[in-house]
Amino acid sequence: MTKPELVTLIMANTGEYKKTHLMEMYKVDLEKIAVAFHQPEVAENRTADAPALEGQGTTEDNQLAQNDEIGTPTAPSPASALAKAIEKVYEDNEKLVKGRRLDKDEFKATVIEKVTAQMPLDTPAYPSAVSDTTIATMQQLMAEPIAFCPINENERKMLESIPFVPGYEGVESTIDGKDLLQRVKELHNIEIATSRALMVSLKRKKLVAIGGGKNGGGTKTTITLLERGVRHLKIA
């Protein structure tokens, strides 16, 4: 209740409002307000011109403040609705995801990413399509669970060294394996013999592809990022 409303109520119901505890606290202020209620033209001027009392804004100000606090409700985006629909199907069929050495968070994120890429954004309107595609994608990815085996700290260091190798211009670049070994040594002080084993491990876990060819009588090893390696570099 505003102060003017409070004064009106008190004055309408008691002739001894000045003796109340509340009136003793705010006597001077409320007496000034009371004058305006006996002079309608003054009250109009107060409403139109005077600043609001401390701690109390106009109705419009209060409404704006309330809107700012609550926020304007917005409908979820189609992409968000589709992702939520896919996630619901995934959770209902999570028993399909098996394997102790499996990064289940990465697996789930990959399923949502791949299904979203395959389907129109208005697909949530057709739940059977979301369900069928999500389950099929889960089964397809589970056919090669090693592609979701967690990577250790040294493997991550080696993977994150790739963009610093000479010749790297983007995720589709093919780089010299020997240059990668040398850069890992420089950046992380990991011995070449160890980083060779790490390179093989990254290949086994489907993060990179290793190629080779004849170069001046020797074998030149090349490294190319695979889809999972690109995803981890973006995460990093």
ChimeraX attribute file (.defattr): number of C-alpha atoms within 10 A of each C-alpha:
attribute: neighborCount
match mode: 1-to-1
recipient: residues
	/A:1	5
	/A:2	9
	/A:3	15
	/A:4	14
	/A:5	11
	/A:6	12
	/A:7	17
	/A:8	14
	/A:9	12
	/A:10	16
	/A:11	14
	/A:12	10
	/A:13	9
	/A:14	10
	/A:15	9
	/A:16	10
	/A:17	17
	/A:18	17
	/A:19	10
	/A:20	12
	/A:21	10
	/A:22	11
	/A:23	17
	/A:24	12
	/A:25	11
	/A:26	12
	/A:27	16
	/A:28	11
	/A:29	11
	/A:30	18
	/A:31	13
	/A:32	10
	/A:33	18
	/A:34	17
	/A:35	12
	/A:36	16
	/A:37	15
	/A:38	10
	/A:39	10
	/A:40	11
	/A:41	11
	/A:42	13
	/A:43	17
	/A:44	13
	/A:45	11
	/A:46	14
	/A:47	12
	/A:48	9
	/A:49	9
	/A:50	10
	/A:51	11
	/A:52	13
	/A:53	10
	/A:54	6
	/A:55	5
	/A:56	12
	/A:57	13
	/A:58	12
	/A:59	10
	/A:60	9
	/A:61	12
	/A:62	12
	/A:63	12
	/A:64	12
	/A:65	13
	/A:66	11
	/A:67	12
	/A:68	10
	/A:69	9
	/A:70	9
	/A:71	9
	/A:72	8
	/A:73	7
	/A:74	6
	/A:75	7
	/A:76	9
	/A:77	10
	/A:78	14
	/A:79	15
	/A:80	12
	/A:81	17
	/A:82	24
	/A:83	19
	/A:84	14
	/A:85	19
	/A:86	26
	/A:87	19
	/A:88	15
	/A:89	18
	/A:90	21
	/A:91	11
	/A:92	12
	/A:93	14
	/A:94	14
	/A:95	8
	/A:96	13
	/A:97	17
	/A:98	11
	/A:99	13
	/A:100	8
	/A:101	11
	/A:102	17
	/A:103	16
	/A:104	17
	/A:105	10
	/A:106	16
	/A:107	19
	/A:108	17
	/A:109	12
	/A:110	18
	/A:111	24
	/A:112	21
	/A:113	13
	/A:114	14
	/A:115	21
	/A:116	20
	/A:117	10
	/A:118	9
	/A:119	14
	/A:120	12
	/A:121	16
	/A:122	11
	/A:123	18
	/A:124	20
	/A:125	12
	/A:126	9
	/A:127	13
	/A:128	12
	/A:129	12
	/A:130	22
	/A:131	21
	/A:132	11
	/A:133	19
	/A:134	24
	/A:135	19
	/A:136	13
	/A:137	17
	/A:138	22
	/A:139	14
	/A:140	12
	/A:141	16
	/A:142	18
	/A:143	9
	/A:144	12
	/A:145	17
	/A:146	16
	/A:147	19
	/A:148	22
	/A:149	19
	/A:150	15
	/A:151	15
	/A:152	9
	/A:153	9
	/A:154	15
	/A:155	19
	/A:156	17
	/A:157	16
	/A:158	21
	/A:159	24
	/A:160	16
	/A:161	19
	/A:162	27
	/A:163	16
	/A:164	14
	/A:165	18
	/A:166	12
	/A:167	13
	/A:168	15
	/A:169	12
	/A:170	11
	/A:171	16
	/A:172	12
	/A:173	15
	/A:174	18
	/A:175	22
	/A:176	21
	/A:177	21
	/A:178	15
	/A:179	18
	/A:180	25
	/A:181	23
	/A:182	16
	/A:183	20
	/A:184	23
	/A:185	17
	/A:186	12
	/A:187	12
	/A:188	12
	/A:189	11
	/A:190	18
	/A:191	13
	/A:192	16
	/A:193	9
	/A:194	12
	/A:195	21
	/A:196	16
	/A:197	11
	/A:198	20
	/A:199	21
	/A:200	15
	/A:201	15
	/A:202	23
	/A:203	18
	/A:204	15
	/A:205	19
	/A:206	19
	/A:207	24
	/A:208	22
	/A:209	18
	/A:210	18
	/A:211	15
	/A:212	13
	/A:213	11
	/A:214	9
	/A:215	9
	/A:216	7
	/A:217	7
	/A:218	9
	/A:219	11
	/A:220	14
	/A:221	16
	/A:222	19
	/A:223	21
	/A:224	22
	/A:225	24
	/A:226	16
	/A:227	13
	/A:228	17
	/A:229	22
	/A:230	18
	/A:231	15
	/A:232	15
	/A:233	17
	/A:234	9
	/A:235	7
	/A:236	9
